[in-house]
Every structure is written in C-alpha cells, then in structure tokens.
C-alpha cells in the first residue's frame, strides 16, 4: 500500500477575471476537497474552543460566587481582592456583566463617605461615556461575559 496520493493533480488554469489584470486562477476539484476538509477541521476546533471557554468562565464564576456578599475588612483589603479578581478575569479575556445595564464592566472598589471599607462599583463605557453602576458595601454576585473587542479610534482627517 502506498502512502503517496494516487490521484493526479490537475494544473490550475487561468482565465480573465475582474480581480487580476488579465487572469484569475481557478481551483481544481482536489484543492476544493482539501479546503472543505480544512474548513470542517477549523469549525470543529472553534466548537471545542467555545466549549472550553464556557467551562473556564463557569468555573471562575462558581469560585467567585463563594465571595458574594462579603467585604474584606478595610478599603485596602477590598481593593486588593478586586485587583486579584480583575487579574483572573483579564487573564481569561472576561468582564463582569453589569446587573443594571448588561454591559461588560470592570470591578473597582473606591472610597465613599459613610462606607469606611469603600464601595464596590462596576466601571464601563456606555455610548462613549464612562459610567459607574453599583456602590455596594459588599461584593455583589458576579456574572461573567467575554471581554469585548477594542474599538478602533477613527483617524482625524
């Protein structure tokens, strides 16, 4: 039994076309079959990666749920915990879903009058404006979502 391909490869043909001045390349049946296999493999890979990302997100969410309703004794300690949470989320391309508006947000803890240990807030941008929701004295329930792609800045003309 031979390991070499036993089908002969047909040469690519050229004919005039709109994208290439004078000629375009048509693809033979063998190349089309290979492209179909590659497409199916990449589609399968994407499905596997989506399942893995979902598992990671749900695992992190479950661990963070153990912290819900807590505060950590001081503003400095609360800020430290928030920093640790944000590091985990950043590492895995995640954001917190704001319970008020549904937008992806970054968890922060900041000093507030009347709250000696600070307030947990969700920092995000809505329609180009920086927005803070929350102001919780305890860590709220954290539902996670994928980090959105960065928006490209428009060039000044």
Helices and strands as residue ranges (DSSP letters): E 14-15, E 24-25, H 29-65, H 75-91, E 94-97, E 104-112, E 115-126, E 129-136, E 144-146
